[in-house]
C-alpha cells in the first residue's frame, strides 16, 4: 500500500504542488532554494509565484462549491406561455399550471409562481369560487333536533357507528335527566341534552378540540347518537362552553357518581386524589391566569389547575374541578369530602394524596372528621438528617404486597412525631430502600395497619397518575387554549364522564376489564360501518374483525337496550362480511 504521507511529499496535481511549495516557503519558513528543490521548481520560479501570491494574482487553489437551491434554467417559450396566460386570461398560478399540463408541458405551481414574481407580475385579487370557475363548496347541514327524521328503512354510512354502544350507558346513568336537573342551557334547535351528548361524543371519539368536529360534521349516524340530524359545528360547541357556570357541572358530576355507585362501580370508599396543571397555550400577554408549575415543562407558566379524585379499587374517576385558584388548592381535599358526602350521604373512609394537596391544618380537619388519610411529608433537610442519624436497630425490614414492584423489601421506622399545625402527635413511617436516595416519609392517622400495608396502599396511588395520563393522552384535557376556567371546568367534567363510559364498557369485555380507553378504542370501536333504522330498532353494522366475538358476548349487545331520545328504539349490533362502504 502507498504511504499516505507521500500524497503530501510528492503532490501529483500542479495546483497542489504549487500550494505545498508556497506553504513551505511562507508558513514553514524554508528558503526559496530549499522549497523549490523539494517541489521541483527553480528558485526563480518559486520567487515569481510568491510575488504573485502576495498580490493575489494567482488563480484559486480550491474549487468553490455553491450551496443552497440550484435554480434550473427555464426555457423561454415556457416563460412566455406563463406570462401570456396571466396577462390575456388572468389565470391564477394553479390554473396556469393545470392549463400547461393539459397541453403537454408539465410545470409545477412553484415554478409558475417564481416566473411571475421574477417578471414583477402582481398577485390576483381574492376571488370567489364562482369567479374562479370552480363549484362552490357544499354547505354543511345545520344541526336541528326538529330535522331528525328516523324513518324505517333509512340507512346511512357512519365513520364510527359503534359509538352507539355508549348510548345504553347514558340511559343507565340517566344522563338526559341529570342534564335537565342541572339546568344546562339549550335551544329549540339543540336542546341541552343534545349539546352535552355532542360534546361527550367528541371525548368518546378521542377528538382533541372542538374544531375537530368539522371532519365529522356531516356524519348523520353520529348526529343520531346525539339526538340530532348532525353534530353541531365548532362555533356552536365552543360558544356553548362559555354559557355554563360552575353549578351545573357539580350537579352533573354528583348525579353521575350516584348512578355509578348504585351500579356497584365503586367497591370501596377509599380514594386517590391529585392535582393536574393544564397549561394555557394562548398569548401569555393577554392571559389573566395565574402561573403554576407544569412538570412536563419544568417551569411555571400561565395554567389552569385541576383536581381529580379516583375510587382506587374500581379505578374510576369520580370527581374533577378546574375552577381553582392557588389560594384554594389547600382546601380542595376538604372540598372533595363535602362533595362525596352529598353523593353518598356518608364521608369517605380513606383519602390518599401527595404532600401538596393540603396543609397540616387540613390533615387535622380530616382527623377530626374520622377520615383516614395517607400522604407524603416533604423531605426537609433537618428531618432527613434526623432520620439518617437513627440507630440501625430502629430499622425493620418489611415486605410490600406488590408482586411486580422492583423494591419490595424496604426498611422502615414507625414512630409518633409532632408537626406544626397538627394537634398532638401523628404517625410517621420513614422508609428506605425504595429506589430513592432520600428516605420516604409517610404521614397517616391510621393506627391499625402495619407499615407494609400502608406503604403498599400509598404505592397504589399511582393508579390515579395512570388515569391522569389517560385523561391527557386520550381524552385530551391538556388540549385547551382557553383562559376561562369555567370553560376548562366543563371539559374536565366531560372527560370524567367519558372515562366512566369506557370503564363501563371495559367491565363487560372479557379479558379487557382493566384495559385503557385507547386500547378499547383501537381494538373494538375505531372502524366504519352503517347505521340503519328498522321498525323499533337502530341497527349498527360493521365488518367482521378479530375481536368481534368478545364484543358480541357483552351484556350491552345481548340485552339490546332501548334509547329514549331515539324514540325508544333498541340498538342491535350486526357483524357482517359483505358490508360495502364508499371509499373515503
C-alpha positions as CSV (number, residue, x, y, z in Angstrom):
1,X,0.0,0.0,0.0
2,X,1.1,3.6,-0.7
3,X,2.3,5.6,2.3
4,X,-0.4,8.3,2.8
5,X,2.4,10.8,3.6
6,X,3.7,10.6,0.0
7,X,0.5,12.4,-1.0
8,X,1.8,15.5,0.7
9,X,5.5,14.9,0.0
10,X,5.1,14.3,-3.7
11,X,1.9,16.2,-4.9
12,X,0.7,14.9,-8.2
13,X,-1.6,17.8,-9.2
14,X,0.0,21.0,-10.4
15,X,-2.2,23.2,-8.2
16,X,-1.5,21.0,-5.2
17,X,2.3,21.2,-5.9
18,X,2.1,25.0,-6.1
19,X,0.1,25.1,-2.8
20,X,2.5,22.9,-0.9
21,X,5.6,24.8,-2.2
22,X,4.1,28.2,-1.2
23,X,3.1,26.7,2.2
24,X,6.6,25.5,2.8
25,X,8.0,28.9,1.8
26,X,5.6,31.2,3.8
27,X,4.4,29.0,6.7
28,X,7.3,26.6,7.4
29,X,10.0,29.3,6.9
30,X,12.0,27.3,4.3
31,X,14.3,29.2,1.9
32,X,13.3,29.7,-1.7
33,X,16.0,27.3,-2.9
34,X,15.0,24.6,-0.4
35,X,11.3,24.8,-1.1
36,X,11.9,24.9,-4.8
37,X,14.2,21.9,-4.8
38,X,11.7,19.9,-2.7
39,X,8.7,20.5,-5.0
40,X,10.7,20.5,-8.3
41,X,10.7,24.3,-9.0
42,X,13.6,26.5,-9.8
43,X,14.4,29.1,-7.2
44,X,13.5,31.9,-9.6
45,X,10.1,30.3,-10.5
46,X,9.2,30.0,-6.8
47,X,10.0,33.6,-6.1
48,X,7.8,34.7,-9.0
49,X,4.9,32.5,-7.6
50,X,5.5,34.1,-4.2
51,X,5.3,37.6,-5.6
52,X,2.1,36.8,-7.5
53,X,0.6,35.2,-4.4
54,X,1.3,38.4,-2.3
55,X,-0.5,40.5,-4.9
56,X,-3.4,38.0,-5.0
57,X,-2.8,37.3,-8.7
58,X,-2.8,33.5,-8.6
59,X,-5.9,31.5,-9.6
60,X,-7.8,29.9,-6.6
61,X,-6.3,26.7,-5.3
62,X,-9.7,25.1,-4.4
63,X,-13.0,24.8,-6.2
64,X,-15.8,26.8,-4.6
65,X,-18.8,24.5,-4.2
66,X,-22.1,26.5,-4.3
67,X,-24.7,25.7,-1.6
68,X,-28.4,26.1,-1.4
69,X,-31.1,25.6,-4.1
70,X,-29.9,25.4,-7.6
71,X,-32.5,27.0,-10.0
72,X,-32.8,25.2,-13.3
73,X,-33.0,27.5,-16.3
74,X,-36.5,27.8,-17.6
75,X,-37.0,27.7,-21.4
76,X,-38.0,31.0,-22.9
77,X,-41.1,29.6,-24.6
78,X,-42.4,28.3,-21.2
79,X,-41.8,31.7,-19.6
80,X,-43.7,33.4,-22.5
81,X,-46.6,31.0,-22.1
82,X,-46.9,31.6,-18.4
83,X,-46.9,35.4,-18.8
84,X,-49.3,35.3,-21.7
85,X,-51.9,33.2,-19.7
86,X,-51.7,35.7,-16.9
87,X,-51.9,38.8,-18.9
88,X,-54.5,37.7,-21.5
89,X,-56.7,35.4,-19.4
90,X,-55.9,36.5,-15.8
91,X,-55.4,32.9,-14.8
92,X,-54.2,32.0,-11.3
93,X,-50.9,30.2,-10.6
94,X,-52.9,26.9,-10.2
95,X,-54.9,27.4,-13.3
96,X,-51.8,28.3,-15.4
97,X,-50.0,25.1,-14.2
98,X,-53.1,23.0,-15.0
99,X,-53.6,24.6,-18.4
100,X,-49.9,23.9,-19.4
101,X,-50.1,20.4,-18.0
102,X,-53.1,19.7,-20.2
103,X,-51.2,21.0,-23.2
104,X,-48.3,18.5,-22.6
105,X,-46.0,21.0,-20.9
106,X,-45.9,19.8,-17.2
107,X,-44.8,22.6,-14.8
108,X,-45.1,22.9,-11.1
109,X,-47.1,25.5,-9.3
110,X,-43.9,26.8,-7.6
111,X,-42.2,27.3,-11.0
112,X,-45.1,29.3,-12.3
113,X,-45.1,31.4,-9.1
114,X,-41.3,32.1,-9.5
115,X,-41.7,33.1,-13.1
116,X,-44.5,35.6,-12.3
117,X,-42.5,37.0,-9.4
118,X,-39.4,37.5,-11.4
119,X,-41.4,39.3,-14.0
120,X,-42.9,41.6,-11.4
121,X,-46.4,40.5,-12.0
122,X,-48.8,41.4,-9.1
123,X,-51.0,38.8,-7.4
124,X,-54.6,38.5,-8.5
125,X,-57.2,39.9,-6.1
126,X,-59.0,37.4,-4.0
127,X,-61.9,35.8,-5.9
128,X,-64.9,33.7,-5.1
129,X,-65.2,30.1,-6.2
130,X,-67.7,31.2,-8.8
131,X,-65.4,33.8,-10.2
132,X,-62.6,31.2,-10.5
133,X,-64.9,28.9,-12.4
134,X,-65.0,26.3,-9.6
135,X,-68.0,24.8,-8.0
136,X,-68.7,26.2,-4.5
137,X,-68.1,24.0,-1.5
138,X,-71.2,22.3,-0.3
139,X,-72.7,23.9,2.8
140,X,-72.8,21.5,5.8
141,X,-76.2,20.8,7.2
142,X,-77.4,22.7,10.2
143,X,-77.9,20.9,13.5
144,X,-81.6,20.8,14.3
145,X,-83.4,18.3,16.5
146,X,-86.5,19.0,14.5
147,X,-84.8,17.7,11.4
148,X,-84.1,14.3,12.9
149,X,-86.5,12.1,11.0
150,X,-85.9,8.4,11.7
151,X,-88.0,6.7,9.1
152,X,-87.9,3.0,8.8
153,X,-85.7,1.8,6.0
154,X,-83.3,4.8,6.2
155,X,-79.6,3.7,6.2
156,X,-76.5,6.0,6.4
157,X,-72.8,5.4,6.4
158,X,-71.0,6.3,9.7
159,X,-67.4,6.7,10.5
160,X,-67.6,5.1,13.9
161,X,-71.1,3.6,14.3
162,X,-70.0,1.5,17.4
163,X,-70.3,4.8,19.3
164,X,-73.9,3.7,19.9
165,X,-72.5,1.1,22.4
166,X,-72.3,4.1,24.8
167,X,-76.0,5.0,24.4
168,X,-77.1,2.4,26.9
169,X,-74.6,3.8,29.4
170,X,-76.1,7.2,29.1
171,X,-79.5,5.8,29.7
172,X,-78.4,3.7,32.6
173,X,-77.0,6.7,34.5
174,X,-80.0,8.9,33.5
175,X,-77.8,11.3,31.6
176,X,-80.7,13.3,30.0
177,X,-82.5,13.7,33.3
178,X,-79.2,14.8,35.0
179,X,-78.6,17.4,32.3
180,X,-82.1,18.8,32.7
181,X,-82.0,18.8,36.5
182,X,-78.6,20.6,36.4
183,X,-80.3,23.4,34.3
184,X,-77.9,23.4,31.4
185,X,-78.9,25.9,28.8
186,X,-80.3,24.7,25.4
187,X,-82.4,25.9,22.5
188,X,-85.3,24.7,20.4
189,X,-83.0,23.5,17.7
190,X,-80.4,22.0,20.0
191,X,-81.7,21.0,23.4
192,X,-79.4,20.9,26.4
193,X,-79.1,17.1,26.4
194,X,-78.2,17.1,22.7
195,X,-75.5,19.7,23.4
196,X,-74.0,17.6,26.2
197,X,-74.2,14.4,24.2
198,X,-72.4,16.1,21.3
199,X,-69.6,17.4,23.5
200,X,-69.3,14.0,25.1
201,X,-69.2,12.3,21.7
202,X,-66.0,14.2,20.9
203,X,-64.5,12.9,24.1
204,X,-65.6,9.3,23.4
205,X,-64.1,9.6,19.9
206,X,-60.8,11.0,21.3
207,X,-61.1,14.3,19.4
208,X,-58.7,16.9,21.0
209,X,-60.5,20.2,20.3
210,X,-64.0,21.4,19.3
211,X,-62.8,22.4,15.8
212,X,-62.0,18.7,15.2
213,X,-65.8,18.2,14.9
214,X,-65.7,19.6,11.3
215,X,-64.5,16.5,9.5
216,X,-67.4,14.6,11.0
217,X,-70.0,17.4,11.0
218,X,-71.8,15.8,8.0
219,X,-72.0,12.3,9.6
220,X,-75.7,11.6,10.2
221,X,-75.0,8.5,12.2
222,X,-73.0,10.4,14.8
223,X,-75.7,13.1,14.8
224,X,-78.3,10.4,15.7
225,X,-76.2,9.4,18.7
226,X,-76.6,12.9,20.0
227,X,-80.3,13.1,19.2
228,X,-79.8,15.5,16.2
229,X,-79.7,15.2,12.5
230,X,-75.9,16.1,12.6
231,X,-73.5,17.2,15.2
232,X,-73.2,20.9,16.0
233,X,-70.3,22.8,14.4
234,X,-67.2,24.3,16.0
235,X,-68.7,27.7,16.8
236,X,-71.8,26.3,18.5
237,X,-69.9,23.8,20.6
238,X,-67.2,26.3,21.6
239,X,-69.6,29.1,22.4
240,X,-71.8,26.7,24.5
241,X,-68.9,26.2,26.9
242,X,-69.0,30.0,27.8
243,X,-72.7,29.9,28.6
244,X,-72.4,27.5,31.5
245,X,-71.4,28.3,35.1
246,X,-69.8,26.1,37.7
247,X,-73.0,24.9,39.4
248,X,-74.4,22.7,36.6
249,X,-71.1,20.8,36.4
250,X,-71.1,19.9,40.1
251,X,-74.8,18.8,39.8
252,X,-74.0,16.6,36.8
253,X,-70.9,15.0,38.5
254,X,-72.9,14.3,41.6
255,X,-75.7,12.6,39.6
256,X,-73.2,10.6,37.6
257,X,-71.4,9.4,40.7
258,X,-74.6,8.4,42.4
259,X,-75.7,6.4,39.4
260,X,-72.3,4.6,39.1
261,X,-72.2,3.9,42.8
262,X,-75.7,2.4,42.7
263,X,-74.4,0.2,39.8
264,X,-71.6,-1.1,42.0
265,X,-68.8,0.7,40.2
266,X,-67.2,1.9,43.5
267,X,-66.3,-1.2,45.6
268,X,-64.7,0.9,48.4
269,X,-64.8,4.3,50.0
270,X,-61.1,4.8,49.6
271,X,-60.0,7.5,47.1
272,X,-56.8,8.7,45.4
273,X,-56.6,12.5,44.9
274,X,-54.2,14.5,42.8
275,X,-53.8,17.9,41.1
276,X,-53.1,18.3,37.3
277,X,-51.9,21.5,35.8
278,X,-53.3,22.3,32.3
279,X,-51.1,24.7,30.5
280,X,-52.6,27.7,28.7
281,X,-51.3,27.8,25.1
282,X,-52.7,31.2,24.2
283,X,-50.9,34.6,24.3
284,X,-49.5,35.0,27.9
285,X,-49.6,38.8,27.4
286,X,-53.4,38.8,27.4
287,X,-53.9,35.8,29.8
288,X,-55.3,36.6,33.2
289,X,-54.4,33.1,34.5
290,X,-52.1,32.6,37.5
291,X,-48.8,30.9,36.8
292,X,-48.4,27.4,38.1
293,X,-45.7,24.7,37.9
294,X,-46.1,22.4,34.9
295,X,-43.9,19.2,35.4
296,X,-43.6,18.4,31.7
297,X,-42.3,21.9,31.1
298,X,-40.3,22.1,34.4
299,X,-41.3,25.7,34.8
300,X,-44.2,27.9,35.9
301,X,-46.4,29.1,33.1
302,X,-50.0,30.5,32.9
303,X,-52.1,27.5,33.6
304,X,-55.4,26.2,34.9
305,X,-55.1,23.9,38.0
306,X,-57.5,21.0,38.1
307,X,-58.2,18.5,40.8
308,X,-59.2,14.8,40.3
309,X,-60.4,12.0,42.6
310,X,-60.4,8.3,41.8
311,X,-62.0,5.4,43.6
312,X,-58.9,3.2,43.9
313,X,-60.2,-0.3,43.5
314,X,-62.6,0.3,40.6
315,X,-60.1,2.7,39.1
316,X,-62.9,5.1,38.0
317,X,-62.7,8.9,38.2
318,X,-65.4,10.2,40.5
319,X,-64.6,13.9,40.7
320,X,-62.9,16.8,38.7
321,X,-62.8,20.5,39.2
322,X,-60.8,23.0,37.2
323,X,-62.1,26.3,38.6
324,X,-59.2,26.6,41.1
325,X,-57.0,29.5,42.3
326,X,-53.7,29.0,44.1
327,X,-55.2,30.2,47.4
328,X,-57.9,27.5,47.1
329,X,-55.7,24.5,46.4
330,X,-55.1,23.7,50.1
331,X,-58.9,23.4,50.7
332,X,-59.5,21.0,47.8
333,X,-59.2,17.8,49.9
334,X,-61.9,19.1,52.3
335,X,-64.0,20.3,49.3
336,X,-63.9,16.8,47.9
337,X,-65.1,15.4,51.3
338,X,-68.1,17.7,51.2
339,X,-68.8,16.6,47.6
340,X,-68.7,12.9,48.5
341,X,-71.0,13.4,51.4
342,X,-73.5,14.9,49.0
343,X,-73.0,11.9,46.7
344,X,-73.1,9.1,49.2
345,X,-74.6,10.6,52.3
346,X,-71.5,9.5,54.2
347,X,-67.9,10.6,54.5
348,X,-65.1,8.9,52.7
349,X,-63.3,6.3,54.7
350,X,-59.8,7.0,53.4
351,X,-58.0,9.6,51.3
352,X,-54.6,9.1,49.7
353,X,-52.8,12.1,48.2
354,X,-49.3,13.7,47.9
355,X,-47.7,16.3,50.1
356,X,-49.0,19.3,48.1
357,X,-52.8,18.6,48.3
358,X,-53.4,20.2,51.7
359,X,-51.7,21.6,54.8
360,X,-51.1,20.1,58.2
361,X,-54.2,22.0,59.4
362,X,-56.1,20.3,56.6
363,X,-54.8,16.9,57.9
364,X,-56.1,17.8,61.4
365,X,-59.5,18.6,60.0
366,X,-59.7,15.2,58.3
367,X,-58.7,13.5,61.5
368,X,-61.4,15.4,63.5
369,X,-64.0,14.1,60.9
370,X,-62.8,10.5,61.4
371,X,-61.3,10.2,57.8
372,X,-58.2,8.1,57.5
373,X,-55.5,9.7,55.3
374,X,-52.1,8.8,53.8
375,X,-49.9,11.4,52.5
376,X,-46.2,12.1,52.0
377,X,-44.2,14.6,54.0
378,X,-41.9,17.0,52.3
379,X,-38.2,15.9,52.8
380,X,-36.9,18.9,54.8
381,X,-33.2,18.6,55.3
382,X,-33.4,18.8,59.0
383,X,-35.9,15.9,59.2
384,X,-33.9,13.9,56.7
385,X,-30.7,14.3,58.8
386,X,-32.6,13.2,61.9
387,X,-33.9,10.1,60.1
388,X,-30.5,9.2,58.9
389,X,-29.0,9.6,62.3
390,X,-31.4,6.9,63.8
391,X,-29.5,3.8,65.0
392,X,-29.7,0.8,62.8
393,X,-31.5,-1.3,65.4
394,X,-34.5,1.0,64.9
395,X,-35.0,0.0,61.3
396,X,-37.0,-3.1,60.5
397,X,-37.4,-4.9,57.2
398,X,-40.9,-5.3,55.7
399,X,-42.3,-6.8,52.5
400,X,-44.7,-4.9,50.2
401,X,-47.7,-6.7,48.8
402,X,-47.0,-5.7,45.2
403,X,-45.5,-8.6,43.2
404,X,-44.2,-6.7,40.2
405,X,-42.5,-4.0,42.2
406,X,-38.7,-3.8,41.9
407,X,-38.2,-2.6,45.5
408,X,-40.4,-4.9,47.7
409,X,-38.3,-5.1,50.9
410,X,-37.7,-1.6,52.3
411,X,-36.6,-1.0,55.9
412,X,-38.8,1.3,58.0
413,X,-39.0,3.2,61.2
414,X,-42.5,3.6,62.6
415,X,-42.8,6.4,65.1
416,X,-45.1,9.2,66.5
417,X,-43.9,12.7,65.9
418,X,-45.1,16.3,66.3
419,X,-45.6,18.6,63.3
420,X,-46.6,22.2,63.1
421,X,-50.3,22.9,62.7
422,X,-51.4,19.4,63.8
423,X,-52.6,18.9,67.4
424,X,-51.0,16.1,69.3
425,X,-48.7,13.5,67.7
426,X,-49.1,12.0,64.2
427,X,-47.8,8.6,62.9
428,X,-44.8,8.8,60.5
429,X,-43.4,5.8,58.7
430,X,-39.9,6.5,57.3
431,X,-38.8,4.0,54.6
432,X,-35.5,3.4,52.9
433,X,-34.5,1.1,50.0
434,X,-37.5,2.2,47.9
435,X,-35.4,3.1,44.9
436,X,-34.6,6.7,46.1
437,X,-31.6,8.0,47.8
438,X,-33.6,10.0,50.3
439,X,-36.0,8.3,52.7
440,X,-39.7,8.3,52.0
441,X,-41.7,9.9,54.8
442,X,-45.4,8.8,55.1
443,X,-47.8,10.6,57.4
444,X,-51.1,9.0,58.5
445,X,-53.6,8.8,61.2
446,X,-54.2,5.1,60.6
447,X,-53.1,3.3,63.7
448,X,-54.3,-0.2,62.8
449,X,-52.5,-1.2,59.6
450,X,-48.8,-2.1,59.7
451,X,-46.1,-0.2,57.8
452,X,-46.0,-2.7,54.9
453,X,-49.8,-2.3,54.3
454,X,-49.6,1.5,54.5
455,X,-46.7,1.7,52.0
456,X,-48.4,-0.8,49.7
457,X,-51.6,1.3,49.7
458,X,-49.7,4.5,49.1
459,X,-47.8,2.9,46.2
460,X,-51.2,2.2,44.6
461,X,-51.9,5.9,44.4
462,X,-50.0,5.7,41.1
463,X,-53.3,4.4,39.7
464,X,-54.6,8.0,39.6
465,X,-51.4,9.1,37.9
466,X,-52.1,6.4,35.2
467,X,-55.6,7.7,34.9
468,X,-54.4,11.3,34.6
469,X,-52.2,10.1,31.8
470,X,-55.2,8.6,30.0
471,X,-57.1,11.9,30.6
472,X,-54.2,13.7,28.8
473,X,-53.4,11.3,26.0
474,X,-56.8,10.1,25.0
475,X,-59.4,12.5,26.4
476,X,-57.1,15.5,25.8
477,X,-57.7,17.6,28.9
478,X,-54.4,19.4,28.0
479,X,-55.5,20.4,24.5
480,X,-57.1,23.7,25.7
481,X,-56.2,27.2,24.8
482,X,-58.9,29.0,26.8
483,X,-58.1,31.3,29.7
484,X,-61.6,30.9,31.1
485,X,-61.5,28.4,34.0
486,X,-65.2,27.6,33.8
487,X,-64.8,26.6,30.1
488,X,-62.0,24.3,31.1
489,X,-64.1,23.0,34.0
490,X,-66.8,21.7,31.6
491,X,-64.1,19.9,29.6
492,X,-62.7,18.0,32.6
493,X,-66.2,17.1,33.8
494,X,-66.9,15.6,30.4
495,X,-63.6,13.8,30.5
496,X,-64.6,12.2,33.8
497,X,-68.0,11.1,32.2
498,X,-66.2,9.7,29.1
499,X,-63.7,7.8,31.2
500,X,-66.6,6.3,33.2
501,X,-68.3,5.3,30.0
502,X,-65.1,3.4,28.9
503,X,-64.7,1.8,32.3
504,X,-68.4,0.6,32.0
505,X,-67.8,-0.9,28.6
506,X,-64.4,-2.4,29.6
507,X,-66.1,-4.2,32.5
508,X,-68.2,-6.1,30.0
509,X,-65.4,-7.1,27.7
510,X,-63.9,-10.4,28.8
511,X,-60.2,-10.0,29.2
512,X,-60.3,-6.3,28.8
513,X,-61.7,-5.3,32.2
514,X,-58.7,-3.1,33.1
515,X,-57.8,-2.0,29.6
516,X,-57.3,1.6,28.9
517,X,-59.7,3.7,26.8
518,X,-57.2,3.9,23.9
519,X,-57.0,0.1,23.9
520,X,-60.8,-0.3,23.8
521,X,-61.0,2.3,21.1
522,X,-58.3,0.8,18.9
523,X,-59.4,-2.8,19.5
524,X,-63.1,-2.5,19.1
525,X,-64.6,0.9,18.2
526,X,-62.4,2.5,15.6
527,X,-64.0,1.1,12.5
528,X,-66.5,2.4,9.9
529,X,-69.9,0.9,9.1
530,X,-73.6,1.7,8.6
531,X,-76.5,2.8,10.8
532,X,-80.0,1.9,9.7
533,X,-83.5,2.4,11.0
534,X,-85.8,-0.5,11.3
535,X,-89.1,-1.0,12.9
536,X,-88.5,-0.3,16.6
537,X,-84.7,-0.6,16.4
538,X,-81.5,1.1,15.3
539,X,-79.2,-1.4,13.6
540,X,-75.4,-0.8,13.7
541,X,-73.5,-2.8,11.0
542,X,-69.7,-3.3,10.9
543,X,-67.4,-5.6,9.1
544,X,-66.1,-8.7,10.7
545,X,-63.0,-8.2,12.9
546,X,-60.9,-10.5,15.0
547,X,-62.2,-9.3,18.4
548,X,-65.9,-9.3,17.4
549,X,-66.8,-12.4,19.4
550,X,-65.6,-10.6,22.6
551,X,-67.9,-7.7,21.8
552,X,-70.9,-9.8,20.8
553,X,-70.7,-11.5,24.2
554,X,-71.2,-8.4,26.2
555,X,-74.3,-7.6,28.1
556,X,-74.9,-4.3,26.2
557,X,-75.1,-6.3,22.9
558,X,-77.1,-9.2,24.2
559,X,-79.7,-7.1,26.0
560,X,-80.4,-4.7,23.1
561,X,-81.4,-1.8,25.4
562,X,-83.8,1.0,24.3
563,X,-82.7,4.6,23.6
564,X,-85.3,7.1,24.7
565,X,-84.1,10.0,22.7
566,X,-84.3,7.9,19.6
567,X,-88.0,7.0,20.0
568,X,-87.3,4.2,22.5
569,X,-85.8,2.1,19.7
570,X,-83.5,-0.8,20.6
571,X,-79.9,-0.9,19.5
572,X,-78.8,-4.0,17.6
573,X,-75.2,-4.7,16.5
574,X,-74.6,-6.7,13.4
575,X,-71.2,-8.0,12.4
576,X,-71.2,-9.0,8.7
577,X,-68.8,-9.9,6.0
578,X,-70.5,-8.3,3.0
579,X,-70.6,-4.6,4.0
580,X,-69.9,-2.3,1.1
581,X,-68.7,1.1,2.0
582,X,-67.7,4.1,-0.1
583,X,-64.0,4.8,-0.3
584,X,-63.1,7.9,1.7
